[in-house]
Amino acid sequence: MAYRKAFVFTSENIGNIPATPKNKTGRPLLSRTPMAQKFAKLSCCVMHNENLGGILPRIHFHLQLAELKDKLLAMAALAQQAMDSAVHAYLHRDAGLCQYVRENETAINTANREVDELAYDLLAMEQPMAVDLRFILAVVKINGDLERIGDQSMSIVYRCLDLIDDERVDLPVDIASMGEYAGVMIRSSIQALIEGDAHVAESVLDMDDEIDRMNRVAQLDLTRVIQDRPSATQQALQAIIVCRNLERIADHATNIAADVIFWIRGADVRHQLTAAEDE
């Protein structure tokens, strides 16, 4: 029986891998994908105790990118919790939740600084290119949007604290629905970031018009309340501000989605959104 001569990897012949043997069905027995060849090169260096050269630094760099993404996702979770808790606190006049959002805001600010520091260190020390550069730039911008979501949530908390001792007045506005819709936009934009999915990000951009409409309707209805029922002016004004806060939170979710598209496709869609809003 004839045996195929084994091919021994060395640093000199790593680029000259012989024709891949196939099984009876015609499928290759060995993978010749770029990833497989990179692994073969790494294995060769380890077996021959050679200098790993540029391989280990790149592995370290990608581990740092993964750490950066993990930190950003942890901050995103804090921002999502802040918004959900702030809306619930406002609807139920819950002072305990207001305090929780305040403490959460401190954690968000700390996370914001940590993400920025790591991103700037990677830019300065690794000098990334192409998709890696776009990812880090997108992280810096998303980081700012998440911090602003925390700020908008704090604004909702302040509105709640202003009204916490007042008797509740029925107002023609569905803040719960607006909060839920904004929450869906945040979760979808973060899902797009986690999965690197530009299609999910595009769906977030399409959702922005609806919450803008909800905000406009709320503003008009609450303005009529102020005109017709002066005694409800204070609570109506606070509700107007909360609606505006939720609309701004949705805008930040839209910005995150746009940054994900920039990372994946290298396309800047922000000005397209501005033009669409002006029409």
N, C-alpha and C positions, 0 to 999 in steps of 0.2 A: 504494500500500500504506500502511495506517495504522500508525503507530508509537506505542507506548505512551510517554507522557511520562516521562522519568526523574525519579525522586524523589531529591532532594538532602537528605542528613542535615544538620541543624543542631541546636544545643543546645536550640532552642525546639521543634522538631517531632519530637524523638527518640521521644516517646511516642505519636505519631500516625502510625505506619507504615501506609500504605494497604493495601488488600486484596492479599493475596499472589497474583501471577499463577501460573497452572497450565499444565502441558503438556497434550498430547493425551490422556494417560492419567489426568489428574485430579490428578497429583502436584504439590505446590507446588514452584515453581522456587527459592524462597527459604525458608529456615527462619525460623519465628517463635517458636522456643523462647526461654525466658528467657536461656539462654547466648548465643544468636545476637544477641539484642537488646543484651546487655551488650557483646558484641564490637563491635556497630555503634556503640554509644555511645562506646566507647573510640576507635574509628577516627575518629569524627566529631571528637572533641576533638583528636586528633593532627593531622588534616587542617586544622582551623581554628586550630591553635596556641592552643587554649584551655586554661584551668587544668583539670587532671585531677581536681581536688578530692579526693573520697574514694576514687577508683578506685585510684590508686597505693598509698596506705597499706594498702588491703585486699590488694592483690597482694603487697606486702611481708610482711604478716601471714601470708598463706597459704604463702609461701615459708619463713617461720620455722617454721610448723607442720610443713612437710615436712622441714625440717632436724631438728626435734625427733624426728619419727618415725624418721628415718634413724639418729640417735644411739641411740635406744632399741633399734632392730633390731640395731645393731652390738653393743650390750651383751648382747642376747638371745643372739647367736651365741657370745659369750664364755662366758655362763652354761651354754649347751648343751655347749660344748667342755669346760668345767670338770667337769660331771657325768660325761660320757662317759669322760674321761681318769681321773677319780678311781675310777670303778668298774673300769676296766681295770687301773689300778695296784693296786687291792686284790686283784683276782682273780689277778694275775700277780706280785704282790710286786715291782713295778717302781719303784725309787727315782728313776729319771730322770723318769718321769711324775709322780711326787709333786712334784718340783721344778718341773715345768712348771705344775702346778695352782697351786702357790704363787705363781709369777710371774703367772699368769693372774688370780689373786685381786687382785693389785695393780692390774692393768688394769681389772678390774670395779669396784673401789672408785673409781678415777679417773673412769670413765665414769658411775658413779652420781652423783657430785658435779656433773659437767657437765650431765647431763640435768636434775637438780633445779634448777640455777641457771638454765638456759634456760627451763624451765617456769615458775618463779617470776617471771622477768623478763616473760614473756608475760602472765601473770596480772596483774601490777602495771601494765604499760605499755599493754596493748591492751584490757584489760577485756572479754574475750570473753563471748559469750552463747550459750545453747542448745547445739547440738551441738559447737561449738568449745570451749566451756567444759567440757563433759563429756569431750571428748577429752583436754584438758590434765590434768584431775583424774584421769582413768584412767591417763594416762602416769605421773603422780607415784606412784600406787599400784603400777602394774606395775613401775616402776623399783625400788621397795623389794622386791618379790617376787623380782626377778631377782638383786638383791644378796644376798638370803637364800639363793637357790639356790647362789650361790658359796660362802657360809658353810657350808652343809650339805656341799658337795663337799669343802671343806677338812677338815671333821670326818671324812669317809671317808678322806682322806689320812692323818690322824693315826692312825686305826685301822690302816692299812696299815703305817705306820712302826713302830708298836708291835709288829707281828708279823713284820717283815721278816726277822729272823734266826731265827725259830722254825720248827721242822719243821711242815709243813702237816698238818692234821688234817681228815679227811673229816667234813663236817657235813651234816645233812639240811635244807639250805636252798639255793634256787636264786637267788642274788643276781644272777646275770647276767640272768635273766628279769625280775626286779624292776627292774633298771637299764634294760633295754630298754623295759619298759612305761612307766616314768617318763619316759624320753626321748621316746617317742611322744606322751605327754601335753604335754610342753613344746613339741615341734615343732607339734603341732596347735593349741595355744593361740596360738603366734606366727603360724601360718598364718591363724588367725581375725583376728588383729590386722592383718596385712598386707592381707588381702582385705576387711576390715570385714564379716566373715561371722558373724552371730549363730548360725547353724545349726551351724557347725563348733565354735563356742565351747560350744554346748549338748552336743555329743558328748563334749567333754572332761569336762564335769560328770558325764556318765553313766559315764565310765571310772573315776571316783574310788573307787567301791564295790569294784571288783575289786582294786585295789592295797591297799586297807584290809584286804580278806580275806587277801591274800597275806602281809601283815605280821602279822596275828593268827596265822595258821598257823605262820609262821616262829618267832614268839615262843614258842608252845606247844612246838614240836618242839625248839627250842634249850634251853628250860627242862628238858625231859626229859633232854637230853644232859648238862646240868650235874648233874642228880640221879644219872644212871646212870654217868657217866664223869667223875669229878672231875678227872682229868688234862687233860681238854679244856675245863675251865671258862673259862680265859682267852680262848681263841679263840672259844668259844661266846658269851661276853659281848660281845666285839668285833663278832661277826656280828649280834647283837641290835641293837647300836647302829647298825650300817650299815643294817640293814633299816629301822630307825626313821628314819634320815636320808633314805633313798629315799622312804619314805612321806611325810615332810615336804616333800620336793622336789615330789612329786606334788600335795600340797596347795597349794603355791605356784603350780603350773601351773593348778590349778583356780581359784585366786584371779585369775590373769591372765584366764582365760576369763570369769569373772564380771564383771571390769572391762570387757572388750570388749563384753559384753552391755549393761552400763550405758552405755557410750559410744554404742552404736548405737541402743538402744531407750529409754534413759533409765530402765530398770528395775533395781532393786537386788535381786538374787537371792541375796545372801549369807545372809540370815536364813532363807530357804527351805531352803538347804543345811543349815544348823545344825539346823533342826527335823527334817529328814529323818534326820539322823544320830542324833538323840536318840530317834527312834521305834524 
